[in-house]
Amino acid sequence: MELIHNSDGRLEQLKQYLGLLCTGTTDKQTYLKYAPVLESATAFEANSALESVLSQASDVTVHTVAVARFIRSIGKGLESQKLEVYPKDSLFAALDEENQLIVHSMEALQLLAKDLQSKKSTDLSPLLERTASFTQIQDHYERKQNELFPLFEKASTEHSCVKLMWSIQDTALGLQKEVLAYDGKDLGKLWKVFGQFYVQVGVLSYREQYILLPVAYRALATQKDAPKESLQLNNFVSRTGSLSQQELERIFSVLPFDIAFIGSDDRLKFYSDPPHRIFVRTPEVIGRLVQNCHPPKSVGTVQAILDSFKEGREDSAEFYLMMRGKFIHIQYYAVRSTDGRYLGCMEVTQDATHLRSLSGEKRLL
């Protein structure tokens, strides 16, 4: 194959190589054929190549291994690029700083693990305590999901990589929980799970530093002068009374549950923001497809609920689960006009731990 040096030709070669990885493994000879473009690939070319594959997949996780091999293949090119110096006090600077702290924390955690292994120690309490206190990754992942991902999706048509990143984030957090669930019985399994946890967090940090942040920053830079969307509320008036904007907002803030409304186009139109909010949301998610507000493993369930509402087969759906020691109750309701037309879906989420514990009666203050 004769190498093409123009930008379109380079991208086509990267897509071809990624396509080969998606259908199987490649040998050294194949790598050498593509090496000139692989070893000089930029974050932007990498993202475009990934988009060509991930955007066509109903389940992006089927390409997890192929994408990992692809990114390893272009590592030399990614690491040779000049990284952005993000504006001080910007979201990108904050995320980059958090990511670097995670990298250093994971390195320290790995050193501790190696020390315990070398000593053949069976007392793993130092490792478990350090892992339990390592809450930065969940906070960082949630910040990306709620602040960066929505902005990136609005600014770029090539954002399918965030779906796969979200899935890997869930995997990393799940492995962290597995480490913490160690019961002292199978030491070999514990070290295997810890190794997987270390690798997955490292994968995420690398991709964030060398692909996600540079690409998202450039996409958003072109919109830096765009005005923020206005979300002002007018007075609410109905046949049962009227409320001012302030009254309505304060009522939502004290209701013992969170609500969100997804329009008939599957985009988030409104959410309440009480201090006791269970699932984190930020204003950037307004207008975002609700399918993109959930990890890939949950999208099928979300879509099934919305389809059943739109088709008139169901009017509600209910879920409940334990999360961080709390009993969480989640309900979805189809919202319809008086003539039955589907207007959207309302989500109601509540910490029902206290309600679940009640018994008997309480009639006096």
C-alpha positions as CSV (number, residue, x, y, z in Angstrom):
1,M,0.0,0.0,0.0
2,E,1.4,3.4,-1.0
3,L,1.3,5.8,1.9
4,I,-0.8,8.9,1.5
5,H,0.5,12.0,3.2
6,N,-2.5,14.4,3.0
7,S,-4.7,14.8,6.1
8,D,-7.6,12.9,4.6
9,G,-5.3,10.1,3.5
10,R,-3.8,9.9,7.0
11,L,-7.2,9.6,8.6
12,E,-8.3,7.0,6.1
13,Q,-5.3,4.9,7.0
14,L,-6.0,5.2,10.7
15,K,-9.6,4.1,10.1
16,Q,-8.4,1.1,8.1
17,Y,-6.0,0.0,10.8
18,L,-8.6,0.4,13.5
19,G,-11.0,-1.6,11.3
20,L,-8.5,-4.4,11.1
21,L,-8.2,-4.4,14.9
22,C,-12.0,-4.6,15.2
23,T,-12.1,-7.7,13.0
24,G,-9.1,-9.4,14.6
25,T,-5.5,-8.9,15.6
26,T,-2.8,-7.6,13.4
27,D,0.8,-8.8,12.9
28,K,4.1,-7.0,13.0
29,Q,4.2,-6.7,9.2
30,T,0.8,-5.0,9.1
31,Y,1.8,-2.6,11.8
32,L,5.0,-1.7,10.0
33,K,2.9,-0.9,6.9
34,Y,0.9,1.6,8.8
35,A,3.7,2.7,11.2
36,P,4.4,6.1,9.6
37,V,0.9,7.4,10.3
38,L,0.4,5.4,13.5
39,E,3.5,6.8,15.1
40,S,2.6,10.4,14.2
41,A,-1.1,10.3,14.9
42,T,-2.6,13.3,16.7
43,A,-5.4,13.3,19.3
44,F,-7.8,14.8,16.7
45,E,-7.0,12.2,14.1
46,A,-7.4,9.5,16.7
47,N,-10.8,10.8,17.8
48,S,-12.0,11.0,14.3
49,A,-10.9,7.4,13.6
50,L,-12.6,6.2,16.8
51,E,-15.8,8.1,15.8
52,S,-16.0,6.2,12.5
53,V,-16.3,2.9,14.4
54,L,-18.0,3.8,17.7
55,S,-20.7,5.9,16.1
56,Q,-21.8,2.8,14.1
57,A,-22.0,0.4,17.1
58,S,-25.2,-0.2,19.0
59,D,-23.0,-1.3,21.9
60,V,-19.6,0.6,22.0
61,T,-18.2,-1.9,24.5
62,V,-17.8,-4.6,21.8
63,H,-14.9,-2.5,20.6
64,T,-13.2,-2.1,24.0
65,V,-10.3,-4.4,23.2
66,A,-9.8,-3.1,19.7
67,V,-9.8,0.5,20.8
68,A,-7.2,-0.3,23.5
69,R,-4.9,-1.9,21.0
70,F,-5.4,1.0,18.6
71,I,-4.5,3.6,21.3
72,R,-1.4,1.6,22.2
73,S,-0.4,1.5,18.5
74,I,-0.6,5.3,18.3
75,G,0.9,6.0,21.7
76,K,4.2,7.3,20.2
77,G,2.3,9.9,18.2
78,L,0.0,11.0,21.0
79,E,2.9,11.4,23.5
80,S,4.9,13.5,21.0
81,Q,2.2,16.1,20.6
82,K,2.4,19.4,22.5
83,L,-0.3,19.4,25.1
84,E,-2.5,22.4,25.7
85,V,-1.9,24.7,28.6
86,Y,-5.4,25.2,29.7
87,P,-6.6,28.6,31.0
88,K,-6.3,29.0,34.8
89,D,-9.5,28.4,36.7
90,S,-11.1,26.8,33.6
91,L,-12.9,23.4,33.7
92,F,-10.2,21.9,31.6
93,A,-7.4,23.1,34.0
94,A,-9.3,21.7,36.9
95,L,-10.0,18.3,35.2
96,D,-6.3,18.1,34.1
97,E,-5.1,18.8,37.6
98,E,-7.5,16.2,39.1
99,N,-6.4,13.7,36.5
100,Q,-2.7,14.2,37.4
101,L,-3.5,13.7,41.1
102,I,-5.2,10.5,40.2
103,V,-2.2,9.3,38.3
104,H,0.1,10.1,41.2
105,S,-2.3,8.5,43.8
106,M,-2.5,5.3,41.7
107,E,1.3,5.1,41.4
108,A,1.5,5.3,45.2
109,L,-1.1,2.7,45.6
110,Q,0.7,0.4,43.2
111,L,4.0,0.8,45.1
112,L,2.2,-0.1,48.3
113,A,0.7,-3.2,46.6
114,K,4.1,-4.3,45.3
115,D,5.6,-3.9,48.8
116,L,2.9,-6.0,50.4
117,Q,3.3,-8.7,47.7
118,S,7.1,-8.7,48.1
119,K,6.7,-9.3,51.8
120,K,4.0,-11.9,51.2
121,S,1.9,-10.1,53.7
122,T,-1.5,-11.4,54.5
123,D,-2.5,-8.2,56.3
124,L,-3.8,-6.1,53.5
125,S,-5.5,-3.5,55.7
126,P,-3.1,-0.7,54.6
127,L,-4.0,-1.4,51.0
128,L,-7.7,-1.7,51.6
129,E,-7.8,1.5,53.8
130,R,-5.9,3.5,51.1
131,T,-8.2,2.1,48.4
132,A,-11.3,3.0,50.4
133,S,-10.1,6.5,51.0
134,F,-9.4,6.9,47.3
135,T,-12.6,8.7,46.4
136,Q,-11.1,11.1,43.8
137,I,-11.8,8.8,40.9
138,Q,-15.5,8.7,41.4
139,D,-15.7,12.4,42.0
140,H,-13.6,13.1,38.9
141,Y,-15.6,10.7,36.7
142,E,-18.9,12.2,37.8
143,R,-17.6,15.7,37.1
144,K,-16.6,14.6,33.5
145,Q,-20.0,13.0,33.0
146,N,-22.0,16.0,34.3
147,E,-19.9,18.9,33.2
148,L,-17.5,18.0,30.3
149,F,-19.4,15.4,28.4
150,P,-22.5,17.5,27.8
151,L,-20.5,20.5,26.6
152,F,-18.4,18.3,24.3
153,E,-21.5,16.7,22.8
154,K,-23.0,20.1,22.0
155,A,-19.7,21.4,20.5
156,S,-18.7,18.4,18.4
157,T,-20.4,15.8,16.2
158,E,-17.5,13.4,17.0
159,H,-18.1,12.5,20.6
160,S,-18.9,8.8,20.6
161,C,-15.6,8.2,22.6
162,V,-17.3,9.4,25.8
163,K,-19.7,6.5,25.7
164,L,-16.9,4.0,25.8
165,M,-15.0,6.1,28.4
166,W,-18.1,6.1,30.6
167,S,-18.4,2.3,30.4
168,I,-14.7,1.9,31.4
169,Q,-15.3,4.3,34.3
170,D,-18.1,2.1,35.5
171,T,-15.7,-0.9,35.2
172,A,-13.0,0.8,37.2
173,L,-15.3,1.8,40.0
174,G,-16.8,-1.8,40.0
175,L,-13.3,-3.2,40.4
176,Q,-12.5,-0.8,43.2
177,K,-15.6,-2.2,45.0
178,E,-14.4,-5.7,44.4
179,V,-11.1,-4.9,46.0
180,L,-12.8,-3.5,49.0
181,A,-15.0,-6.6,49.3
182,Y,-12.0,-8.8,49.9
183,D,-12.8,-11.3,52.7
184,G,-9.3,-12.6,53.3
185,K,-9.9,-15.9,51.6
186,D,-8.6,-15.8,48.0
187,L,-5.4,-13.7,48.0
188,G,-4.6,-14.6,44.4
189,K,-8.0,-13.3,43.2
190,L,-7.5,-10.1,45.2
191,W,-4.2,-9.3,43.5
192,K,-5.7,-10.1,40.1
193,V,-8.7,-7.7,40.7
194,F,-6.4,-5.0,42.1
195,G,-4.2,-5.3,39.0
196,Q,-7.3,-4.9,36.7
197,F,-8.4,-1.8,38.8
198,Y,-5.0,-0.2,38.4
199,V,-4.9,-0.8,34.7
200,Q,-8.4,0.5,34.0
201,V,-7.8,3.7,36.0
202,G,-4.5,4.1,34.1
203,V,-6.3,3.6,30.7
204,L,-8.8,6.3,31.6
205,S,-6.2,8.8,32.8
206,Y,-4.1,8.3,29.7
207,R,-7.0,8.8,27.3
208,E,-8.2,11.8,29.1
209,Q,-4.8,13.5,29.0
210,Y,-3.8,12.7,25.5
211,I,-7.2,12.5,23.6
212,L,-10.3,13.7,25.4
213,L,-9.1,17.0,26.9
214,P,-7.2,18.2,23.9
215,V,-10.0,17.4,21.5
216,A,-12.8,18.7,23.7
217,Y,-10.9,21.9,24.4
218,R,-10.4,22.6,20.7
219,A,-14.1,21.9,20.0
220,L,-15.3,24.2,22.8
221,A,-12.7,26.9,22.0
222,T,-14.6,27.9,18.9
223,Q,-17.7,28.4,21.0
224,K,-16.1,30.3,23.9
225,D,-17.9,33.5,22.9
226,A,-21.3,31.9,22.6
227,P,-23.8,33.2,25.2
228,K,-25.0,30.8,27.9
229,E,-28.5,29.4,27.3
230,S,-31.1,31.3,29.3
231,L,-33.2,29.0,31.6
232,Q,-35.3,31.7,33.3
233,L,-38.8,30.7,34.4
234,N,-41.8,32.9,34.1
235,N,-44.6,32.9,36.7
236,F,-46.4,29.6,36.8
237,V,-50.2,30.0,36.5
238,S,-52.8,27.3,36.4
239,R,-56.5,26.7,37.4
240,T,-55.4,25.7,40.9
241,G,-53.3,28.8,41.6
242,S,-50.1,30.7,40.6
243,L,-46.5,30.7,41.8
244,S,-43.7,33.2,41.2
245,Q,-40.4,31.9,39.9
246,Q,-38.8,32.3,43.3
247,E,-41.6,30.4,45.0
248,L,-41.5,27.6,42.4
249,E,-37.7,27.2,42.7
250,R,-37.8,27.1,46.5
251,I,-40.6,24.6,46.5
252,F,-38.5,22.3,44.3
253,S,-35.6,22.8,46.7
254,V,-37.5,21.5,49.7
255,L,-39.4,18.6,48.2
256,P,-38.1,15.3,49.6
257,F,-37.3,14.0,46.2
258,D,-35.5,15.0,43.0
259,I,-37.4,15.3,39.7
260,A,-36.3,15.6,36.1
261,F,-38.3,16.1,33.0
262,I,-37.3,14.7,29.6
263,G,-39.2,16.1,26.6
264,S,-40.8,14.1,23.8
265,D,-37.5,14.4,21.9
266,D,-35.7,12.5,24.6
267,R,-33.7,15.6,25.7
268,L,-33.5,16.8,29.3
269,K,-35.6,20.0,29.7
270,F,-35.6,20.5,33.5
271,Y,-34.3,19.1,36.8
272,S,-34.8,20.2,40.4
273,D,-31.7,20.9,42.4
274,P,-32.3,20.3,46.1
275,P,-29.4,20.1,48.5
276,H,-30.2,16.5,49.1
277,R,-29.9,15.6,45.4
278,I,-29.0,11.9,44.9
279,F,-27.6,11.9,41.4
280,V,-25.4,14.8,40.5
281,R,-26.5,17.1,37.6
282,T,-25.3,20.4,36.3
283,P,-26.9,23.0,34.0
284,E,-24.7,21.8,31.1
285,V,-26.9,18.7,30.8
286,I,-30.0,20.7,29.8
287,G,-30.7,19.9,26.2
288,R,-28.7,16.7,26.3
289,L,-30.1,13.4,25.1
290,V,-31.2,11.4,28.1
291,Q,-29.5,8.3,26.6
292,N,-26.2,10.1,26.9
293,C,-26.9,10.9,30.6
294,H,-26.6,7.2,31.5
295,P,-23.7,4.7,31.3
296,P,-23.9,2.4,28.3
297,K,-25.0,-0.6,30.4
298,S,-28.2,1.3,31.4
299,V,-29.1,2.8,28.0
300,G,-31.1,-0.3,26.9
301,T,-33.3,0.0,30.0
302,V,-33.8,3.7,29.5
303,Q,-34.7,3.3,25.9
304,A,-37.2,0.5,26.7
305,I,-39.0,2.7,29.2
306,L,-39.2,5.6,26.8
307,D,-40.4,3.4,23.9
308,S,-43.1,1.9,26.1
309,F,-44.3,5.4,27.1
310,K,-44.3,6.7,23.5
311,E,-46.2,3.6,22.2
312,G,-48.7,3.8,25.0
313,R,-48.0,0.4,26.4
314,E,-47.0,1.7,29.8
315,D,-47.5,4.8,31.9
316,S,-44.9,4.2,34.7
317,A,-41.9,2.2,35.6
318,E,-40.4,1.6,39.1
319,F,-36.9,0.7,40.3
320,Y,-35.3,0.5,43.8
321,L,-31.7,-0.2,44.9
322,M,-29.2,0.1,47.7
323,M,-26.6,2.8,47.1
324,R,-24.0,3.9,49.7
325,G,-26.1,2.4,52.4
326,K,-29.3,4.2,51.3
327,F,-32.5,2.7,49.9
328,I,-33.1,4.6,46.7
329,H,-36.6,4.6,45.0
330,I,-36.8,5.7,41.4
331,Q,-40.0,6.1,39.4
332,Y,-40.7,7.1,35.8
333,Y,-44.0,8.5,34.6
334,A,-45.3,9.2,31.1
335,V,-46.5,12.7,30.9
336,R,-49.4,13.1,28.4
337,S,-51.6,16.0,27.2
338,T,-55.3,15.9,27.9
339,D,-55.9,14.3,24.5
340,G,-53.3,11.6,25.2
341,R,-50.3,12.9,23.2
342,Y,-46.9,12.0,24.7
343,L,-45.2,15.1,26.1
344,G,-42.3,13.5,27.8
345,C,-41.1,11.5,30.8
346,M,-40.8,12.6,34.5
347,E,-38.2,10.9,36.7
348,V,-38.7,11.0,40.4
349,T,-35.9,9.8,42.7
350,Q,-36.1,9.6,46.5
351,D,-34.0,8.4,49.4
352,A,-36.6,6.2,50.9
353,T,-34.5,4.8,53.7
354,H,-36.4,6.6,56.5
355,L,-39.8,5.7,55.0
356,R,-38.8,2.1,54.7
357,S,-37.9,2.0,58.4
358,L,-41.3,3.3,59.6
359,S,-43.8,1.1,61.4
360,G,-46.9,1.7,63.4
361,E,-48.4,5.2,63.5
362,K,-47.4,8.7,64.4
363,R,-50.3,11.1,64.9
364,L,-48.9,13.7,67.2
365,L,-46.1,16.3,66.7
